[in-house]
């Protein structure tokens, strides 16, 4: 079976924002996505993520939940409340994996949830699927 993503496909038209307070986690996501040419930006906490979105709206956000200050749940809530950012695809990447955390993530507006440790094929498949949804919603 051919994966939904292709190694020779160019995804450089898509802006992805990865948000995590642990630099090693951001580096891992960057490494996993780098060969697909995504325009990848990073933010080290919730406030920096909100600032980055205000500067340039991404097509997709990969968001950790457990961060100091503004946590991932609050980031999602704020983005969903703002009509300018309410339609951004958001995928939670988190070590929090109880049923309550997953349900809360979806209830505040996440589009998908990937539990850490991250499996590269799962991340890539999820990213490509969410970007296809974003493209369909935007009519691009």
KEMARGU-291126 format. One line per 5 residues: number of its first residue (from 0); their letters; for each residue x, y, z of C-alpha. Coordinates in nm, 4 decimals. Layout:
BEGIN
NUM	A	X,Y,Z | ...
This chain:
BEGIN
0	XXXXX	0.0000,0.0000,0.0000 | 0.1351,0.3418,-0.0958 | 0.1367,0.5948,0.1875 | -0.0682,0.9121,0.1532 | 0.2512,1.1130,0.1466
5	XXXXX	0.5193,1.0730,-0.1138 | 0.8846,1.1315,-0.0435 | 0.9244,1.3044,-0.3778 | 0.6211,1.5315,-0.3246 | 0.6929,1.8966,-0.2516
10	XXXXX	0.4931,2.0375,0.0393 | 0.6718,2.3739,0.0379 | 0.3435,2.5608,-0.0140 | 0.2300,2.4625,0.3365 | 0.3097,2.6502,0.6552
15	XXXXX	0.3381,2.4319,0.9644 | 0.3922,2.5612,1.3182 | 0.5342,2.3170,1.5745 | 0.4901,2.4154,1.9388 | 0.6685,2.2461,2.2292
20	XXXXX	0.8613,2.3724,2.5306 | 1.1191,2.0926,2.4972 | 1.3771,2.1801,2.2287 | 1.4556,1.8136,2.1599 | 1.0903,1.7485,2.0713
25	XXXXX	1.0926,2.0395,1.8249 | 1.4150,1.9095,1.6738 | 1.2594,1.5648,1.6324 | 0.9546,1.7071,1.4521 | 1.1806,1.9220,1.2323
30	XXXXX	1.3895,1.6176,1.1424 | 1.0803,1.4085,1.0623 | 0.9303,1.6745,0.8346 | 1.2445,1.8296,0.6830 | 1.2727,1.6067,0.3772
35	XXXXX	0.9225,1.7046,0.2664 | 1.0043,2.0785,0.2389 | 0.7288,2.2067,0.4672 | 0.7691,2.5710,0.5685 | 0.8190,2.4807,0.9332
40	XXXXX	0.8339,2.7360,1.2123 | 0.8648,2.6587,1.5814 | 0.7508,2.8132,1.9055 | 0.8717,2.7219,2.2541 | 0.5513,2.7959,2.4455
45	XXXXX	0.1854,2.8863,2.4126 | 0.2315,3.2625,2.4080 | 0.5004,3.2423,2.1405 | 0.2674,3.0173,1.9407 | -0.0129,3.2739,1.9554
50	XXXXX	0.2358,3.5466,1.8551 | 0.3602,3.3359,1.5618 | 0.0034,3.2742,1.4422 | -0.0685,3.6480,1.4600 | 0.2397,3.7183,1.2448
55	XXXXX	0.1627,3.4526,0.9842 | -0.1340,3.2183,0.9902 | -0.0166,2.8582,0.9483 | -0.2020,2.5868,0.7600 | -0.1380,2.3442,1.0455
60	XXXXX	-0.0260,2.3577,1.4080 | 0.1453,2.0653,1.5810 | 0.0855,2.1455,1.9461 | 0.2108,2.0085,2.2757 | -0.0300,2.0322,2.5691
65	XXXXX	0.1975,2.0523,2.8740 | 0.3776,2.3859,2.8581 | 0.4487,2.6547,3.1172 | 0.2240,2.9597,3.1122 | -0.0381,2.9107,2.8433
70	XXXXX	-0.0882,2.5383,2.7922 | -0.1964,2.3739,2.4686 | -0.5617,2.3500,2.5684 | -0.5740,2.7260,2.6211 | -0.3919,2.7912,2.2919
75	XXXXX	-0.6565,2.5900,2.1077 | -0.9396,2.7636,2.2924 | -0.8049,3.1082,2.2025 | -0.7455,3.0172,1.8385 | -1.0960,2.8728,1.8028
80	XXXXX	-1.2541,3.1846,1.9564 | -1.0939,3.4161,1.6988 | -1.2691,3.4099,1.3582 | -0.9334,3.4792,1.1873 | -0.7759,3.1624,1.3310
85	XXXXX	-1.0724,2.9375,1.4037 | -1.0212,2.7284,1.0896 | -0.6538,2.6335,1.1430 | -0.5969,2.2582,1.1538 | -0.4521,2.1642,1.4944
90	XXXXX	-0.2907,1.8326,1.5835 | -0.2009,1.7685,1.9440 | 0.1325,1.5928,2.0028 | 0.1373,1.4995,2.3694 | 0.2567,1.2571,2.6331
95	XXXXX	-0.0776,1.3174,2.8035 | -0.2741,1.0197,2.6845 | -0.5572,0.9501,2.9237 | -0.9031,0.9263,2.7739 | -0.9909,1.2475,2.9584
100	XXXXX	-0.6994,1.4370,2.7993 | -0.7814,1.3120,2.4502 | -1.1509,1.3968,2.4897 | -1.0677,1.7403,2.6345 | -0.8362,1.8041,2.3392
105	XXXXX	-1.1103,1.7271,2.0897 | -1.3684,1.9200,2.2925 | -1.1606,2.2393,2.2845 | -1.1178,2.2038,1.9089 | -0.8218,1.9827,1.8148
110	XXXXX	-0.8518,1.8087,1.4796 | -0.6361,1.5102,1.5731 | -0.4287,1.3734,1.8609 | -0.0956,1.1903,1.8381 | 0.0510,1.0423,2.1530
115	XXXXX	0.4215,1.0663,2.2240 | 0.6583,0.9051,2.1515 | 0.5900,1.0101,1.7939 | 0.6069,0.7533,1.5170 | 0.7316,0.9203,1.1990
120	XXXXX	0.4912,0.7458,0.9592 | 0.1942,0.8321,1.1783 | 0.3005,1.1964,1.2038 | 0.3551,1.2297,0.8297 | 0.0261,1.0631,0.7448
125	XXXXX	-0.1605,1.2838,0.9912 | 0.0099,1.6027,0.8674 | -0.0679,1.5263,0.5038 | -0.4297,1.4366,0.5854 | -0.4822,1.7549,0.7869
130	XXXXX	-0.3265,1.9672,0.5137 | -0.5584,1.8065,0.2577 | -0.8517,1.9029,0.4803 | -0.7175,2.2589,0.5142 | -0.6776,2.2832,0.1375
135	XXXXX	-1.0315,2.1555,0.0784 | -1.1751,2.4021,0.3324 | -0.9893,2.6967,0.1820 | -1.0781,2.6107,-0.1762 | -0.7144,2.6514,-0.2866
